[in-house]
């Protein structure tokens, strides 16, 4: 085993992601996650010192998922309601 120069190490490329049989699906999933959650996790903010600031940063971090949940709930309520209107009011 060769140690090389310990005071100034030379690093190679990092580990590569494992290959997938469905690269298109993996790309779509990663694209969706980058679209929904583009902000970094707020770390380093003392929790007890300024709780309101931490909560606002956490809500900003989760904003994309909250929007997706709101759209999902809207469809869960709206689709059966529209279907019921089409069935009951056949004008």
C-alpha positions as protocol buffer text, in pm:
chain_id: "A"
residue {
  index: 1
  type: UNK
  ca { x: 0 y: 0 z: 0 }
}
residue {
  index: 2
  type: UNK
  ca { x: 145 y: 331 z: -106 }
}
residue {
  index: 3
  type: UNK
  ca { x: 67 y: 635 z: 109 }
}
residue {
  index: 4
  type: UNK
  ca { x: 182 y: 903 z: -135 }
}
residue {
  index: 5
  type: UNK
  ca { x: 223 y: 1263 z: -18 }
}
residue {
  index: 6
  type: UNK
  ca { x: 37 y: 1288 z: 314 }
}
residue {
  index: 7
  type: UNK
  ca { x: 77 y: 1666 z: 355 }
}
residue {
  index: 8
  type: UNK
  ca { x: -81 y: 1738 z: 13 }
}
residue {
  index: 9
  type: UNK
  ca { x: -302 y: 1447 z: -86 }
}
residue {
  index: 10
  type: UNK
  ca { x: -432 y: 1407 z: -439 }
}
residue {
  index: 11
  type: UNK
  ca { x: -795 y: 1306 z: -459 }
}
residue {
  index: 12
  type: UNK
  ca { x: -950 y: 1121 z: -748 }
}
residue {
  index: 13
  type: UNK
  ca { x: -1306 y: 1146 z: -871 }
}
residue {
  index: 14
  type: UNK
  ca { x: -1578 y: 1051 z: -625 }
}
residue {
  index: 15
  type: UNK
  ca { x: -1781 y: 734 z: -641 }
}
residue {
  index: 16
  type: UNK
  ca { x: -2010 y: 703 z: -940 }
}
residue {
  index: 17
  type: UNK
  ca { x: -2378 y: 631 z: -915 }
}
residue {
  index: 18
  type: UNK
  ca { x: -2465 y: 268 z: -989 }
}
residue {
  index: 19
  type: UNK
  ca { x: -2594 y: 194 z: -1335 }
}
residue {
  index: 20
  type: UNK
  ca { x: -2965 y: 154 z: -1383 }
}
residue {
  index: 21
  type: UNK
  ca { x: -3177 y: -40 z: -1626 }
}
residue {
  index: 22
  type: UNK
  ca { x: -3414 y: 257 z: -1653 }
}
residue {
  index: 23
  type: UNK
  ca { x: -3198 y: 570 z: -1691 }
}
residue {
  index: 24
  type: UNK
  ca { x: -3489 y: 774 z: -1827 }
}
residue {
  index: 25
  type: UNK
  ca { x: -3701 y: 707 z: -1520 }
}
residue {
  index: 26
  type: UNK
  ca { x: -3410 y: 784 z: -1287 }
}
residue {
  index: 27
  type: UNK
  ca { x: -3345 y: 1110 z: -1474 }
}
residue {
  index: 28
  type: UNK
  ca { x: -3712 y: 1209 z: -1447 }
}
residue {
  index: 29
  type: UNK
  ca { x: -3718 y: 1134 z: -1073 }
}
residue {
  index: 30
  type: UNK
  ca { x: -3404 y: 1337 z: -1009 }
}
residue {
  index: 31
  type: UNK
  ca { x: -3534 y: 1619 z: -1227 }
}
residue {
  index: 32
  type: UNK
  ca { x: -3859 y: 1627 z: -1030 }
}
residue {
  index: 33
  type: UNK
  ca { x: -3674 y: 1634 z: -698 }
}
residue {
  index: 34
  type: UNK
  ca { x: -3448 y: 1918 z: -818 }
}
residue {
  index: 35
  type: UNK
  ca { x: -3758 y: 2109 z: -934 }
}
residue {
  index: 36
  type: UNK
  ca { x: -3957 y: 2052 z: -615 }
}
residue {
  index: 37
  type: UNK
  ca { x: -3678 y: 2104 z: -364 }
}
residue {
  index: 38
  type: UNK
  ca { x: -3411 y: 2337 z: -506 }
}
residue {
  index: 39
  type: UNK
  ca { x: -3314 y: 2490 z: -169 }
}
residue {
  index: 40
  type: UNK
  ca { x: -3055 y: 2342 z: 65 }
}
residue {
  index: 41
  type: UNK
  ca { x: -3150 y: 2211 z: 408 }
}
residue {
  index: 42
  type: UNK
  ca { x: -3109 y: 2492 z: 664 }
}
residue {
  index: 43
  type: UNK
  ca { x: -2839 y: 2367 z: 900 }
}
residue {
  index: 44
  type: UNK
  ca { x: -2633 y: 2555 z: 1152 }
}
residue {
  index: 45
  type: UNK
  ca { x: -2922 y: 2768 z: 1280 }
}
residue {
  index: 46
  type: UNK
  ca { x: -2948 y: 2740 z: 1659 }
}
residue {
  index: 47
  type: UNK
  ca { x: -3292 y: 2599 z: 1732 }
}
residue {
  index: 48
  type: UNK
  ca { x: -3349 y: 2756 z: 2074 }
}
residue {
  index: 49
  type: UNK
  ca { x: -3215 y: 3099 z: 1985 }
}
residue {
  index: 50
  type: UNK
  ca { x: -3449 y: 3194 z: 1700 }
}
residue {
  index: 51
  type: UNK
  ca { x: -3722 y: 2937 z: 1651 }
}
residue {
  index: 52
  type: UNK
  ca { x: -3935 y: 3152 z: 1421 }
}
residue {
  index: 53
  type: UNK
  ca { x: -3644 y: 3209 z: 1181 }
}
residue {
  index: 54
  type: UNK
  ca { x: -3569 y: 2837 z: 1178 }
}
residue {
  index: 55
  type: UNK
  ca { x: -3933 y: 2750 z: 1107 }
}
residue {
  index: 56
  type: UNK
  ca { x: -3951 y: 3002 z: 823 }
}
residue {
  index: 57
  type: UNK
  ca { x: -3634 y: 2855 z: 671 }
}
residue {
  index: 58
  type: UNK
  ca { x: -3773 y: 2504 z: 712 }
}
residue {
  index: 59
  type: UNK
  ca { x: -4100 y: 2600 z: 541 }
}
residue {
  index: 60
  type: UNK
  ca { x: -3901 y: 2757 z: 257 }
}
residue {
  index: 61
  type: UNK
  ca { x: -3705 y: 2431 z: 229 }
}
residue {
  index: 62
  type: UNK
  ca { x: -4026 y: 2225 z: 210 }
}
residue {
  index: 63
  type: UNK
  ca { x: -4219 y: 2472 z: -8 }
}
residue {
  index: 64
  type: UNK
  ca { x: -4210 y: 2256 z: -321 }
}
residue {
  index: 65
  type: UNK
  ca { x: -4349 y: 1952 z: -143 }
}
residue {
  index: 66
  type: UNK
  ca { x: -4619 y: 2164 z: 21 }
}
residue {
  index: 67
  type: UNK
  ca { x: -4728 y: 2293 z: -320 }
}
residue {
  index: 68
  type: UNK
  ca { x: -4742 y: 1936 z: -455 }
}
residue {
  index: 69
  type: UNK
  ca { x: -4954 y: 1828 z: -156 }
}
residue {
  index: 70
  type: UNK
  ca { x: -5192 y: 2122 z: -209 }
}
residue {
  index: 71
  type: UNK
  ca { x: -5234 y: 2037 z: -579 }
}
residue {
  index: 72
  type: UNK
  ca { x: -5291 y: 1670 z: -490 }
}
residue {
  index: 73
  type: UNK
  ca { x: -5559 y: 1756 z: -235 }
}
residue {
  index: 74
  type: UNK
  ca { x: -5724 y: 1988 z: -485 }
}
residue {
  index: 75
  type: UNK
  ca { x: -5746 y: 1704 z: -738 }
}
residue {
  index: 76
  type: UNK
  ca { x: -5871 y: 1460 z: -475 }
}
residue {
  index: 77
  type: UNK
  ca { x: -6158 y: 1696 z: -397 }
}
residue {
  index: 78
  type: UNK
  ca { x: -6219 y: 1843 z: -744 }
}
residue {
  index: 79
  type: UNK
  ca { x: -6222 y: 1528 z: -961 }
}
residue {
  index: 80
  type: UNK
  ca { x: -6503 y: 1344 z: -776 }
}
residue {
  index: 81
  type: UNK
  ca { x: -6703 y: 1668 z: -752 }
}
residue {
  index: 82
  type: UNK
  ca { x: -6679 y: 1730 z: -1128 }
}
residue {
  index: 83
  type: UNK
  ca { x: -6762 y: 1363 z: -1195 }
}
residue {
  index: 84
  type: UNK
  ca { x: -7068 y: 1386 z: -973 }
}
residue {
  index: 85
  type: UNK
  ca { x: -7180 y: 1701 z: -1154 }
}
residue {
  index: 86
  type: UNK
  ca { x: -7142 y: 1529 z: -1492 }
}
residue {
  index: 87
  type: UNK
  ca { x: -7337 y: 1224 z: -1369 }
}
residue {
  index: 88
  type: UNK
  ca { x: -7619 y: 1412 z: -1196 }
}
residue {
  index: 89
  type: UNK
  ca { x: -7660 y: 1708 z: -1431 }
}
residue {
  index: 90
  type: UNK
  ca { x: -7661 y: 1551 z: -1777 }
}
residue {
  index: 91
  type: UNK
  ca { x: -7748 y: 1865 z: -1967 }
}
